[in-house]
Amino acid sequence: MILYPEGMAKLNETAAAILELVDGRRDVAAIIAMLNERFPEAGGVDDDVIEFLQIACQQKWITCREPE
């Protein structure tokens, strides 16, 4: 479950695993690499991670910034 100013959302296991790694220090590539290693049976999570992070940014669940 995630609470944000406009309400709350129930996260599935995949979304929770992604958000668990969003800490402001890891970039998207690092998050993808960690999840691909953690869930090899998924056959690659790249597109799912990118799509979820885009939605999370749009919903203001996380703050996104351009790489430095």
mmCIF file as Biopython writes it, N, C-alpha, C and O atoms, coordinates in Angstrom:
data_model
#
loop_
_atom_site.group_PDB
_atom_site.id
_atom_site.type_symbol
_atom_site.label_atom_id
_atom_site.label_alt_id
_atom_site.label_comp_id
_atom_site.label_asym_id
_atom_site.label_entity_id
_atom_site.label_seq_id
_atom_site.pdbx_PDB_ins_code
_atom_site.Cartn_x
_atom_site.Cartn_y
_atom_site.Cartn_z
_atom_site.occupancy
_atom_site.B_iso_or_equiv
_atom_site.auth_seq_id
_atom_site.auth_asym_id
_atom_site.pdbx_PDB_model_num
ATOM 1   N N  . MET A ? 1  ? 0.850  -1.165  0.000   1.0 0.0 1  A 1 
ATOM 2   C CA . MET A ? 1  ? 0.000  0.000   0.000   1.0 0.0 1  A 1 
ATOM 3   C C  . MET A ? 1  ? 0.898  1.230   0.000   1.0 0.0 1  A 1 
ATOM 4   O O  . MET A ? 1  ? 1.888  1.299   0.727   1.0 0.0 1  A 1 
ATOM 5   N N  . ILE A ? 2  ? 0.531  2.189   -0.825  1.0 0.0 2  A 1 
ATOM 6   C CA . ILE A ? 2  ? 1.259  3.460   -0.860  1.0 0.0 2  A 1 
ATOM 7   C C  . ILE A ? 2  ? 0.248  4.582   -0.647  1.0 0.0 2  A 1 
ATOM 8   O O  . ILE A ? 2  ? -0.803 4.621   -1.288  1.0 0.0 2  A 1 
ATOM 9   N N  . LEU A ? 3  ? 0.579  5.477   0.247   1.0 0.0 3  A 1 
ATOM 10  C CA . LEU A ? 3  ? -0.260 6.644   0.506   1.0 0.0 3  A 1 
ATOM 11  C C  . LEU A ? 3  ? 0.387  7.853   -0.147  1.0 0.0 3  A 1 
ATOM 12  O O  . LEU A ? 3  ? 1.597  8.051   -0.035  1.0 0.0 3  A 1 
ATOM 13  N N  . TYR A ? 4  ? -0.407 8.655   -0.823  1.0 0.0 4  A 1 
ATOM 14  C CA . TYR A ? 4  ? 0.073  9.876   -1.461  1.0 0.0 4  A 1 
ATOM 15  C C  . TYR A ? 4  ? -1.021 10.923  -1.329  1.0 0.0 4  A 1 
ATOM 16  O O  . TYR A ? 4  ? -2.151 10.578  -0.982  1.0 0.0 4  A 1 
ATOM 17  N N  . PRO A ? 5  ? -0.722 12.196  -1.596  1.0 0.0 5  A 1 
ATOM 18  C CA . PRO A ? 5  ? -1.687 13.268  -1.319  1.0 0.0 5  A 1 
ATOM 19  C C  . PRO A ? 5  ? -3.084 13.055  -1.902  1.0 0.0 5  A 1 
ATOM 20  O O  . PRO A ? 5  ? -4.074 13.445  -1.282  1.0 0.0 5  A 1 
ATOM 21  N N  . GLU A ? 6  ? -3.176 12.448  -3.069  1.0 0.0 6  A 1 
ATOM 22  C CA . GLU A ? 6  ? -4.474 12.284  -3.712  1.0 0.0 6  A 1 
ATOM 23  C C  . GLU A ? 6  ? -5.197 11.008  -3.301  1.0 0.0 6  A 1 
ATOM 24  O O  . GLU A ? 6  ? -6.337 10.794  -3.715  1.0 0.0 6  A 1 
ATOM 25  N N  . GLY A ? 7  ? -4.568 10.159  -2.503  1.0 0.0 7  A 1 
ATOM 26  C CA . GLY A ? 7  ? -5.231 8.918   -2.106  1.0 0.0 7  A 1 
ATOM 27  C C  . GLY A ? 7  ? -4.246 7.839   -1.729  1.0 0.0 7  A 1 
ATOM 28  O O  . GLY A ? 7  ? -3.197 8.105   -1.141  1.0 0.0 7  A 1 
ATOM 29  N N  . MET A ? 8  ? -4.605 6.599   -2.081  1.0 0.0 8  A 1 
ATOM 30  C CA . MET A ? 8  ? -3.720 5.477   -1.817  1.0 0.0 8  A 1 
ATOM 31  C C  . MET A ? 8  ? -3.870 4.458   -2.930  1.0 0.0 8  A 1 
ATOM 32  O O  . MET A ? 8  ? -4.865 4.446   -3.655  1.0 0.0 8  A 1 
ATOM 33  N N  . ALA A ? 9  ? -2.871 3.609   -3.051  1.0 0.0 9  A 1 
ATOM 34  C CA . ALA A ? 9  ? -2.891 2.570   -4.071  1.0 0.0 9  A 1 
ATOM 35  C C  . ALA A ? 9  ? -2.343 1.292   -3.461  1.0 0.0 9  A 1 
ATOM 36  O O  . ALA A ? 9  ? -1.372 1.314   -2.705  1.0 0.0 9  A 1 
ATOM 37  N N  . LYS A ? 10 ? -2.975 0.186   -3.797  1.0 0.0 10 A 1 
ATOM 38  C CA . LYS A ? 10 ? -2.486 -1.114  -3.350  1.0 0.0 10 A 1 
ATOM 39  C C  . LYS A ? 10 ? -1.513 -1.617  -4.406  1.0 0.0 10 A 1 
ATOM 40  O O  . LYS A ? 10 ? -1.865 -1.738  -5.580  1.0 0.0 10 A 1 
ATOM 41  N N  . LEU A ? 11 ? -0.293 -1.907  -3.983  1.0 0.0 11 A 1 
ATOM 42  C CA . LEU A ? 11 ? 0.753  -2.335  -4.905  1.0 0.0 11 A 1 
ATOM 43  C C  . LEU A ? 11 ? 0.806  -3.851  -4.995  1.0 0.0 11 A 1 
ATOM 44  O O  . LEU A ? 11 ? 0.626  -4.555  -4.001  1.0 0.0 11 A 1 
ATOM 45  N N  . ASN A ? 12 ? 1.060  -4.346  -6.215  1.0 0.0 12 A 1 
ATOM 46  C CA . ASN A ? 12 ? 1.303  -5.777  -6.345  1.0 0.0 12 A 1 
ATOM 47  C C  . ASN A ? 12 ? 2.756  -6.057  -5.960  1.0 0.0 12 A 1 
ATOM 48  O O  . ASN A ? 12 ? 3.517  -5.129  -5.685  1.0 0.0 12 A 1 
ATOM 49  N N  . GLU A ? 13 ? 3.134  -7.317  -5.942  1.0 0.0 13 A 1 
ATOM 50  C CA . GLU A ? 13 ? 4.472  -7.706  -5.496  1.0 0.0 13 A 1 
ATOM 51  C C  . GLU A ? 13 ? 5.569  -7.082  -6.354  1.0 0.0 13 A 1 
ATOM 52  O O  . GLU A ? 13 ? 6.604  -6.661  -5.837  1.0 0.0 13 A 1 
ATOM 53  N N  . THR A ? 14 ? 5.341  -7.024  -7.656  1.0 0.0 14 A 1 
ATOM 54  C CA . THR A ? 14 ? 6.336  -6.457  -8.564  1.0 0.0 14 A 1 
ATOM 55  C C  . THR A ? 14 ? 6.536  -4.968  -8.298  1.0 0.0 14 A 1 
ATOM 56  O O  . THR A ? 14 ? 7.668  -4.496  -8.197  1.0 0.0 14 A 1 
ATOM 57  N N  . ALA A ? 15 ? 5.443  -4.239  -8.185  1.0 0.0 15 A 1 
ATOM 58  C CA . ALA A ? 15 ? 5.532  -2.800  -7.920  1.0 0.0 15 A 1 
ATOM 59  C C  . ALA A ? 15 ? 6.225  -2.534  -6.590  1.0 0.0 15 A 1 
ATOM 60  O O  . ALA A ? 15 ? 7.029  -1.609  -6.478  1.0 0.0 15 A 1 
ATOM 61  N N  . ALA A ? 16 ? 5.918  -3.335  -5.594  1.0 0.0 16 A 1 
ATOM 62  C CA . ALA A ? 16 ? 6.554  -3.168  -4.283  1.0 0.0 16 A 1 
ATOM 63  C C  . ALA A ? 16 ? 8.053  -3.424  -4.377  1.0 0.0 16 A 1 
ATOM 64  O O  . ALA A ? 16 ? 8.843  -2.716  -3.753  1.0 0.0 16 A 1 
ATOM 65  N N  . ALA A ? 17 ? 8.452  -4.437  -5.155  1.0 0.0 17 A 1 
ATOM 66  C CA . ALA A ? 17 ? 9.878  -4.745  -5.320  1.0 0.0 17 A 1 
ATOM 67  C C  . ALA A ? 17 ? 10.606 -3.593  -6.004  1.0 0.0 17 A 1 
ATOM 68  O O  . ALA A ? 17 ? 11.743 -3.279  -5.653  1.0 0.0 17 A 1 
ATOM 69  N N  . ILE A ? 18 ? 9.952  -2.965  -6.980  1.0 0.0 18 A 1 
ATOM 70  C CA . ILE A ? 18 ? 10.561 -1.828  -7.674  1.0 0.0 18 A 1 
ATOM 71  C C  . ILE A ? 18 ? 10.723 -0.657  -6.702  1.0 0.0 18 A 1 
ATOM 72  O O  . ILE A ? 18 ? 11.814 -0.100  -6.577  1.0 0.0 18 A 1 
ATOM 73  N N  . LEU A ? 19 ? 9.654  -0.289  -6.022  1.0 0.0 19 A 1 
ATOM 74  C CA . LEU A ? 19 ? 9.710  0.867   -5.116  1.0 0.0 19 A 1 
ATOM 75  C C  . LEU A ? 19 ? 10.674 0.655   -3.962  1.0 0.0 19 A 1 
ATOM 76  O O  . LEU A ? 19 ? 11.254 1.609   -3.444  1.0 0.0 19 A 1 
ATOM 77  N N  . GLU A ? 20 ? 10.842 -0.587  -3.564  1.0 0.0 20 A 1 
ATOM 78  C CA . GLU A ? 20 ? 11.796 -0.906  -2.496  1.0 0.0 20 A 1 
ATOM 79  C C  . GLU A ? 20 ? 13.211 -0.456  -2.868  1.0 0.0 20 A 1 
ATOM 80  O O  . GLU A ? 20 ? 14.011 -0.120  -1.994  1.0 0.0 20 A 1 
ATOM 81  N N  . LEU A ? 21 ? 13.512 -0.451  -4.166  1.0 0.0 21 A 1 
ATOM 82  C CA . LEU A ? 21 ? 14.857 -0.105  -4.637  1.0 0.0 21 A 1 
ATOM 83  C C  . LEU A ? 21 ? 15.018 1.371   -4.993  1.0 0.0 21 A 1 
ATOM 84  O O  . LEU A ? 21 ? 16.135 1.830   -5.229  1.0 0.0 21 A 1 
ATOM 85  N N  . VAL A ? 22 ? 13.927 2.111   -5.034  1.0 0.0 22 A 1 
ATOM 86  C CA . VAL A ? 22 ? 13.992 3.539   -5.359  1.0 0.0 22 A 1 
ATOM 87  C C  . VAL A ? 22 ? 14.405 4.285   -4.094  1.0 0.0 22 A 1 
ATOM 88  O O  . VAL A ? 22 ? 13.617 4.448   -3.163  1.0 0.0 22 A 1 
ATOM 89  N N  . ASP A ? 23 ? 15.660 4.734   -4.083  1.0 0.0 23 A 1 
ATOM 90  C CA . ASP A ? 23 ? 16.185 5.374   -2.878  1.0 0.0 23 A 1 
ATOM 91  C C  . ASP A ? 23 ? 16.884 6.700   -3.150  1.0 0.0 23 A 1 
ATOM 92  O O  . ASP A ? 23 ? 17.448 7.300   -2.236  1.0 0.0 23 A 1 
ATOM 93  N N  . GLY A ? 24 ? 16.853 7.162   -4.396  1.0 0.0 24 A 1 
ATOM 94  C CA . GLY A ? 24 ? 17.507 8.422   -4.727  1.0 0.0 24 A 1 
ATOM 95  C C  . GLY A ? 24 ? 18.975 8.281   -5.074  1.0 0.0 24 A 1 
ATOM 96  O O  . GLY A ? 24 ? 19.593 9.236   -5.545  1.0 0.0 24 A 1 
ATOM 97  N N  . ARG A ? 25 ? 19.540 7.114   -4.849  1.0 0.0 25 A 1 
ATOM 98  C CA . ARG A ? 25 ? 20.955 6.878   -5.180  1.0 0.0 25 A 1 
ATOM 99  C C  . ARG A ? 25 ? 21.099 5.983   -6.402  1.0 0.0 25 A 1 
ATOM 100 O O  . ARG A ? 25 ? 22.016 6.157   -7.204  1.0 0.0 25 A 1 
ATOM 101 N N  . ARG A ? 26 ? 20.194 5.029   -6.537  1.0 0.0 26 A 1 
ATOM 102 C CA . ARG A ? 26 ? 20.255 4.112   -7.676  1.0 0.0 26 A 1 
ATOM 103 C C  . ARG A ? 26 ? 19.586 4.753   -8.888  1.0 0.0 26 A 1 
ATOM 104 O O  . ARG A ? 26 ? 18.561 5.424   -8.763  1.0 0.0 26 A 1 
ATOM 105 N N  . ASP A ? 27 ? 20.176 4.539   -10.057 1.0 0.0 27 A 1 
ATOM 106 C CA . ASP A ? 27 ? 19.506 4.994   -11.272 1.0 0.0 27 A 1 
ATOM 107 C C  . ASP A ? 27 ? 18.631 3.856   -11.798 1.0 0.0 27 A 1 
ATOM 108 O O  . ASP A ? 27 ? 18.641 2.749   -11.261 1.0 0.0 27 A 1 
ATOM 109 N N  . VAL A ? 28 ? 17.880 4.144   -12.849 1.0 0.0 28 A 1 
ATOM 110 C CA . VAL A ? 28 ? 16.949 3.162   -13.402 1.0 0.0 28 A 1 
ATOM 111 C C  . VAL A ? 28 ? 17.693 1.916   -13.867 1.0 0.0 28 A 1 
ATOM 112 O O  . VAL A ? 28 ? 17.224 0.800   -13.644 1.0 0.0 28 A 1 
ATOM 113 N N  . ALA A ? 29 ? 18.837 2.087   -14.504 1.0 0.0 29 A 1 
ATOM 114 C CA . ALA A ? 29 ? 19.607 0.935   -14.986 1.0 0.0 29 A 1 
ATOM 115 C C  . ALA A ? 29 ? 20.016 0.022   -13.836 1.0 0.0 29 A 1 
ATOM 116 O O  . ALA A ? 29 ? 19.976 -1.201  -13.973 1.0 0.0 29 A 1 
ATOM 117 N N  . ALA A ? 30 ? 20.405 0.599   -12.712 1.0 0.0 30 A 1 
ATOM 118 C CA . ALA A ? 30 ? 20.798 -0.205  -11.548 1.0 0.0 30 A 1 
ATOM 119 C C  . ALA A ? 30 ? 19.600 -0.957  -10.978 1.0 0.0 30 A 1 
ATOM 120 O O  . ALA A ? 30 ? 19.718 -2.120  -10.591 1.0 0.0 30 A 1 
ATOM 121 N N  . ILE A ? 31 ? 18.462 -0.301  -10.928 1.0 0.0 31 A 1 
ATOM 122 C CA . ILE A ? 31 ? 17.245 -0.952  -10.426 1.0 0.0 31 A 1 
ATOM 123 C C  . ILE A ? 31 ? 16.868 -2.117  -11.329 1.0 0.0 31 A 1 
ATOM 124 O O  . ILE A ? 31 ? 16.532 -3.198  -10.846 1.0 0.0 31 A 1 
ATOM 125 N N  . ILE A ? 32 ? 16.924 -1.900  -12.636 1.0 0.0 32 A 1 
ATOM 126 C CA . ILE A ? 32 ? 16.609 -2.967  -13.591 1.0 0.0 32 A 1 
ATOM 127 C C  . ILE A ? 32 ? 17.574 -4.131  -13.427 1.0 0.0 32 A 1 
ATOM 128 O O  . ILE A ? 32 ? 17.148 -5.285  -13.389 1.0 0.0 32 A 1 
ATOM 129 N N  . ALA A ? 33 ? 18.860 -3.846  -13.328 1.0 0.0 33 A 1 
ATOM 130 C CA . ALA A ? 33 ? 19.866 -4.907  -13.182 1.0 0.0 33 A 1 
ATOM 131 C C  . ALA A ? 33 ? 19.619 -5.721  -11.914 1.0 0.0 33 A 1 
ATOM 132 O O  . ALA A ? 33 ? 19.700 -6.949  -11.936 1.0 0.0 33 A 1 
ATOM 133 N N  . MET A ? 34 ? 19.320 -5.043  -10.821 1.0 0.0 34 A 1 
ATOM 134 C CA . MET A ? 34 ? 19.072 -5.746  -9.559  1.0 0.0 34 A 1 
ATOM 135 C C  . MET A ? 34 ? 17.838 -6.637  -9.649  1.0 0.0 34 A 1 
ATOM 136 O O  . MET A ? 34 ? 17.841 -7.760  -9.143  1.0 0.0 34 A 1 
ATOM 137 N N  . LEU A ? 35 ? 16.791 -6.142  -10.288 1.0 0.0 35 A 1 
ATOM 138 C CA . LEU A ? 35 ? 15.567 -6.936  -10.398 1.0 0.0 35 A 1 
ATOM 139 C C  . LEU A ? 35 ? 15.725 -8.086  -11.385 1.0 0.0 35 A 1 
ATOM 140 O O  . LEU A ? 35 ? 15.157 -9.157  -11.172 1.0 0.0 35 A 1 
ATOM 141 N N  . ASN A ? 36 ? 16.482 -7.888  -12.459 1.0 0.0 36 A 1 
ATOM 142 C CA . ASN A ? 36 ? 16.745 -8.990  -13.389 1.0 0.0 36 A 1 
ATOM 143 C C  . ASN A ? 36 ? 17.527 -10.098 -12.695 1.0 0.0 36 A 1 
ATOM 144 O O  . ASN A ? 36 ? 17.306 -11.280 -12.960 1.0 0.0 36 A 1 
ATOM 145 N N  . GLU A ? 37 ? 18.438 -9.714  -11.809 1.0 0.0 37 A 1 
ATOM 146 C CA . GLU A ? 37 ? 19.210 -10.697 -11.048 1.0 0.0 37 A 1 
ATOM 147 C C  . GLU A ? 37 ? 18.326 -11.397 -10.013 1.0 0.0 37 A 1 
ATOM 148 O O  . GLU A ? 37 ? 18.455 -12.600 -9.785  1.0 0.0 37 A 1 
ATOM 149 N N  . ARG A ? 38 ? 17.450 -10.646 -9.407  1.0 0.0 38 A 1 
ATOM 150 C CA . ARG A ? 38 ? 16.574 -11.178 -8.356  1.0 0.0 38 A 1 
ATOM 151 C C  . ARG A ? 38 ? 15.480 -12.088 -8.906  1.0 0.0 38 A 1 
ATOM 152 O O  . ARG A ? 38 ? 15.067 -13.043 -8.248  1.0 0.0 38 A 1 
ATOM 153 N N  . PHE A ? 39 ? 15.011 -11.781 -10.129 1.0 0.0 39 A 1 
ATOM 154 C CA . PHE A ? 39 ? 13.918 -12.540 -10.738 1.0 0.0 39 A 1 
ATOM 155 C C  . PHE A ? 39 ? 14.307 -13.041 -12.129 1.0 0.0 39 A 1 
ATOM 156 O O  . PHE A ? 39 ? 13.709 -12.617 -13.118 1.0 0.0 39 A 1 
ATOM 157 N N  . PRO A ? 40 ? 15.300 -13.938 -12.227 1.0 0.0 40 A 1 
ATOM 158 C CA . PRO A ? 40 ? 15.753 -14.399 -13.546 1.0 0.0 40 A 1 
ATOM 159 C C  . PRO A ? 40 ? 14.667 -15.137 -14.328 1.0 0.0 40 A 1 
ATOM 160 O O  . PRO A ? 40 ? 14.676 -15.140 -15.559 1.0 0.0 40 A 1 
ATOM 161 N N  . GLU A ? 41 ? 13.740 -15.755 -13.616 1.0 0.0 41 A 1 
ATOM 162 C CA . GLU A ? 41 ? 12.666 -16.494 -14.285 1.0 0.0 41 A 1 
ATOM 163 C C  . GLU A ? 41 ? 11.711 -15.577 -15.044 1.0 0.0 41 A 1 
ATOM 164 O O  . GLU A ? 41 ? 10.940 -16.045 -15.881 1.0 0.0 41 A 1 
ATOM 165 N N  . ALA A ? 42 ? 11.755 -14.282 -14.761 1.0 0.0 42 A 1 
ATOM 166 C CA . ALA A ? 42 ? 10.866 -13.326 -15.432 1.0 0.0 42 A 1 
ATOM 167 C C  . ALA A ? 42 ? 11.290 -13.068 -16.873 1.0 0.0 42 A 1 
ATOM 168 O O  . ALA A ? 42 ? 10.494 -12.574 -17.672 1.0 0.0 42 A 1 
ATOM 169 N N  . GLY A ? 43 ? 12.535 -13.398 -17.214 1.0 0.0 43 A 1 
ATOM 170 C CA . GLY A ? 43 ? 12.991 -13.209 -18.587 1.0 0.0 43 A 1 
ATOM 171 C C  . GLY A ? 43 ? 13.228 -11.760 -18.959 1.0 0.0 43 A 1 
ATOM 172 O O  . GLY A ? 43 ? 13.148 -11.406 -20.135 1.0 0.0 43 A 1 
ATOM 173 N N  . GLY A ? 44 ? 13.515 -10.928 -17.997 1.0 0.0 44 A 1 
ATOM 174 C CA . GLY A ? 44 ? 13.794 -9.512  -18.265 1.0 0.0 44 A 1 
ATOM 175 C C  . GLY A ? 44 ? 12.651 -8.632  -17.818 1.0 0.0 44 A 1 
ATOM 176 O O  . GLY A ? 44 ? 11.516 -8.795  -18.266 1.0 0.0 44 A 1 
ATOM 177 N N  . VAL A ? 45 ? 12.948 -7.710  -16.942 1.0 0.0 45 A 1 
ATOM 178 C CA . VAL A ? 45 ? 11.916 -6.836  -16.382 1.0 0.0 45 A 1 
ATOM 179 C C  . VAL A ? 45 ? 12.051 -5.397  -16.863 1.0 0.0 45 A 1 
ATOM 180 O O  . VAL A ? 45 ? 11.339 -4.511  -16.389 1.0 0.0 45 A 1 
ATOM 181 N N  . ASP A ? 46 ? 12.947 -5.165  -17.787 1.0 0.0 46 A 1 
ATOM 182 C CA . ASP A ? 46 ? 13.286 -3.809  -18.223 1.0 0.0 46 A 1 
ATOM 183 C C  . ASP A ? 46 ? 12.061 -2.960  -18.545 1.0 0.0 46 A 1 
ATOM 184 O O  . ASP A ? 46 ? 11.876 -1.890  -17.965 1.0 0.0 46 A 1 
ATOM 185 N N  . ASP A ? 47 ? 11.230 -3.427  -19.461 1.0 0.0 47 A 1 
ATOM 186 C CA . ASP A ? 47 ? 10.075 -2.639  -19.898 1.0 0.0 47 A 1 
ATOM 187 C C  . ASP A ? 47 ? 9.081  -2.416  -18.765 1.0 0.0 47 A 1 
ATOM 188 O O  . ASP A ? 47 ? 8.508  -1.334  -18.640 1.0 0.0 47 A 1 
ATOM 189 N N  . ASP A ? 48 ? 8.876  -3.443  -17.938 1.0 0.0 48 A 1 
ATOM 190 C CA . ASP A ? 48 ? 7.940  -3.320  -16.819 1.0 0.0 48 A 1 
ATOM 191 C C  . ASP A ? 48 ? 8.410  -2.273  -15.816 1.0 0.0 48 A 1 
ATOM 192 O O  . ASP A ? 48 ? 7.611  -1.481  -15.317 1.0 0.0 48 A 1 
ATOM 193 N N  . VAL A ? 49 ? 9.703  -2.272  -15.523 1.0 0.0 49 A 1 
ATOM 194 C CA . VAL A ? 49 ? 10.252 -1.308  -14.564 1.0 0.0 49 A 1 
ATOM 195 C C  . VAL A ? 49 ? 10.104 0.108   -15.104 1.0 0.0 49 A 1 
ATOM 196 O O  . VAL A ? 49 ? 9.651  1.004   -14.392 1.0 0.0 49 A 1 
ATOM 197 N N  . ILE A ? 50 ? 10.482 0.308   -16.347 1.0 0.0 50 A 1 
ATOM 198 C CA . ILE A ? 50 ? 10.391 1.642   -16.949 1.0 0.0 50 A 1 
ATOM 199 C C  . ILE A ? 50 ? 8.947  2.129   -16.966 1.0 0.0 50 A 1 
ATOM 200 O O  . ILE A ? 50 ? 8.671  3.276   -16.616 1.0 0.0 50 A 1 
ATOM 201 N N  . GLU A ? 51 ? 8.031  1.261   -17.369 1.0 0.0 51 A 1 
ATOM 202 C CA . GLU A ? 51 ? 6.618  1.644   -17.415 1.0 0.0 51 A 1 
ATOM 203 C C  . GLU A ? 51 ? 6.097  1.996   -16.018 1.0 0.0 51 A 1 
ATOM 204 O O  . GLU A ? 51 ? 5.409  3.002   -15.842 1.0 0.0 51 A 1 
ATOM 205 N N  . PHE A ? 52 ? 6.428  1.165   -15.033 1.0 0.0 52 A 1 
ATOM 206 C CA . PHE A ? 52 ? 5.962  1.444   -13.673 1.0 0.0 52 A 1 
ATOM 207 C C  . PHE A ? 52 ? 6.535  2.752   -13.146 1.0 0.0 52 A 1 
ATOM 208 O O  . PHE A ? 52 ? 5.809  3.544   -12.544 1.0 0.0 52 A 1 
ATOM 209 N N  . LEU A ? 53 ? 7.824  2.992   -13.362 1.0 0.0 53 A 1 
ATOM 210 C CA . LEU A ? 53 ? 8.440  4.223   -12.865 1.0 0.0 53 A 1 
ATOM 211 C C  . LEU A ? 53 ? 7.842  5.457   -13.533 1.0 0.0 53 A 1 
ATOM 212 O O  . LEU A ? 53 ? 7.692  6.498   -12.894 1.0 0.0 53 A 1 
ATOM 213 N N  . GLN A ? 54 ? 7.500  5.346   -14.814 1.0 0.0 54 A 1 
ATOM 214 C CA . GLN A ? 54 ? 6.849  6.469   -15.495 1.0 0.0 54 A 1 
ATOM 215 C C  . GLN A ? 54 ? 5.493  6.771   -14.854 1.0 0.0 54 A 1 
ATOM 216 O O  . GLN A ? 54 ? 5.149  7.930   -14.622 1.0 0.0 54 A 1 
ATOM 217 N N  . ILE A ? 55 ? 4.738  5.724   -14.575 1.0 0.0 55 A 1 
ATOM 218 C CA . ILE A ? 55 ? 3.434  5.900   -13.929 1.0 0.0 55 A 1 
ATOM 219 C C  . ILE A ? 55 ? 3.614  6.471   -12.526 1.0 0.0 55 A 1 
ATOM 220 O O  . ILE A ? 55 ? 2.888  7.379   -12.124 1.0 0.0 55 A 1 
ATOM 221 N N  . ALA A ? 56 ? 4.582  5.939   -11.784 1.0 0.0 56 A 1 
ATOM 222 C CA . ALA A ? 56 ? 4.839  6.418   -10.422 1.0 0.0 56 A 1 
ATOM 223 C C  . ALA A ? 56 ? 5.209  7.900   -10.422 1.0 0.0 56 A 1 
ATOM 224 O O  . ALA A ? 56 ? 4.812  8.639   -9.521  1.0 0.0 56 A 1 
ATOM 225 N N  . CYS A ? 57 ? 5.961  8.333   -11.421 1.0 0.0 57 A 1 
ATOM 226 C CA . CYS A ? 57 ? 6.308  9.761   -11.540 1.0 0.0 57 A 1 
ATOM 227 C C  . CYS A ? 57 ? 5.067  10.589  -11.857 1.0 0.0 57 A 1 
ATOM 228 O O  . CYS A ? 57 ? 4.837  11.635  -11.249 1.0 0.0 57 A 1 
ATOM 229 N N  . GLN A ? 58 ? 4.273  10.115  -12.810 1.0 0.0 58 A 1 
ATOM 230 C CA . GLN A ? 58 ? 3.066  10.843  -13.195 1.0 0.0 58 A 1 
ATOM 231 C C  . GLN A ? 58 ? 2.097  10.972  -12.023 1.0 0.0 58 A 1 
ATOM 232 O O  . GLN A ? 58 ? 1.448  12.005  -11.857 1.0 0.0 58 A 1 
ATOM 233 N N  . GLN A ? 59 ? 2.003  9.927   -11.220 1.0 0.0 59 A 1 
ATOM 234 C CA . GLN A ? 59 ? 1.095  9.923   -10.071 1.0 0.0 59 A 1 
ATOM 235 C C  . GLN A ? 59 ? 1.686  10.646  -8.855  1.0 0.0 59 A 1 
ATOM 236 O O  . GLN A ? 59 ? 1.026  10.817  -7.830  1.0 0.0 59 A 1 
ATOM 237 N N  . LYS A ? 60 ? 2.950  11.064  -9.002  1.0 0.0 60 A 1 
ATOM 238 C CA . LYS A ? 60 ? 3.679  11.754  -7.926  1.0 0.0 60 A 1 
ATOM 239 C C  . LYS A ? 60 ? 3.918  10.862  -6.703  1.0 0.0 60 A 1 
ATOM 240 O O  . LYS A ? 60 ? 3.990  11.340  -5.571  1.0 0.0 60 A 1 
ATOM 241 N N  . TRP A ? 61 ? 4.040  9.550   -6.961  1.0 0.0 61 A 1 
ATOM 242 C CA . TRP A ? 61 ? 4.415  8.622   -5.895  1.0 0.0 61 A 1 
ATOM 243 C C  . TRP A ? 61 ? 5.902  8.759   -5.613  1.0 0.0 61 A 1 
ATOM 244 O O  . TRP A ? 61 ? 6.353  8.543   -4.488  1.0 0.0 61 A 1 
ATOM 245 N N  . ILE A ? 62 ? 6.663  9.120   -6.647  1.0 0.0 62 A 1 
ATOM 246 C CA . ILE A ? 62 ? 8.102  9.346   -6.528  1.0 0.0 62 A 1 
ATOM 247 C C  . ILE A ? 62 ? 8.441  10.623  -7.282  1.0 0.0 62 A 1 
ATOM 248 O O  . ILE A ? 62 ? 7.664  11.083  -8.118  1.0 0.0 62 A 1 
ATOM 249 N N  . THR A ? 63 ? 9.590  11.185  -6.987  1.0 0.0 63 A 1 
ATOM 250 C CA . THR A ? 63 ? 10.078 12.359  -7.697  1.0 0.0 63 A 1 
ATOM 251 C C  . THR A ? 63 ? 11.146 11.894  -8.671  1.0 0.0 63 A 1 
ATOM 252 O O  . THR A ? 63 ? 12.102 11.222  -8.282  1.0 0.0 63 A 1 
ATOM 253 N N  . CYS A ? 64 ? 10.984 12.248  -9.921  1.0 0.0 64 A 1 
ATOM 254 C CA . CYS A ? 64 ? 11.937 11.836  -10.948 1.0 0.0 64 A 1 
ATOM 255 C C  . CYS A ? 64 ? 12.838 13.007  -11.310 1.0 0.0 64 A 1 
ATOM 256 O O  . CYS A ? 64 ? 12.427 14.167  -11.295 1.0 0.0 64 A 1 
ATOM 257 N N  . ARG A ? 65 ? 14.073 12.668  -11.634 1.0 0.0 65 A 1 
ATOM 258 C CA . ARG A ? 65 ? 15.014 13.703  -12.065 1.0 0.0 65 A 1 
ATOM 259 C C  . ARG A ? 65 ? 15.880 13.140  -13.179 1.0 0.0 65 A 1 
ATOM 260 O O  . ARG A ? 65 ? 16.054 11.928  -13.306 1.0 0.0 65 A 1 
ATOM 261 N N  . GLU A ? 66 ? 16.410 14.035  -13.969 1.0 0.0 66 A 1 
ATOM 262 C CA . GLU A ? 66 ? 17.308 13.650  -15.052 1.0 0.0 66 A 1 
ATOM 263 C C  . GLU A ? 66 ? 18.665 13.266  -14.473 1.0 0.0 66 A 1 
ATOM 264 O O  . GLU A ? 66 ? 19.081 13.806  -13.448 1.0 0.0 66 A 1 
ATOM 265 N N  . PRO A ? 67 ? 19.356 12.332  -15.130 1.0 0.0 67 A 1 
ATOM 266 C CA . PRO A ? 67 ? 20.702 11.963  -14.655 1.0 0.0 67 A 1 
ATOM 267 C C  . PRO A ? 67 ? 21.634 13.165  -14.693 1.0 0.0 67 A 1 
ATOM 268 O O  . PRO A ? 67 ? 21.514 14.041  -15.550 1.0 0.0 67 A 1 
ATOM 269 N N  . GLU A ? 68 ? 22.558 13.185  -13.752 1.0 0.0 68 A 1 
ATOM 270 C CA . GLU A ? 68 ? 23.514 14.298  -13.691 1.0 0.0 68 A 1 
ATOM 271 C C  . GLU A ? 68 ? 24.650 14.076  -14.646 1.0 0.0 68 A 1 
ATOM 272 O O  . GLU A ? 68 ? 25.553 14.908  -14.735 1.0 0.0 68 A 1 
#
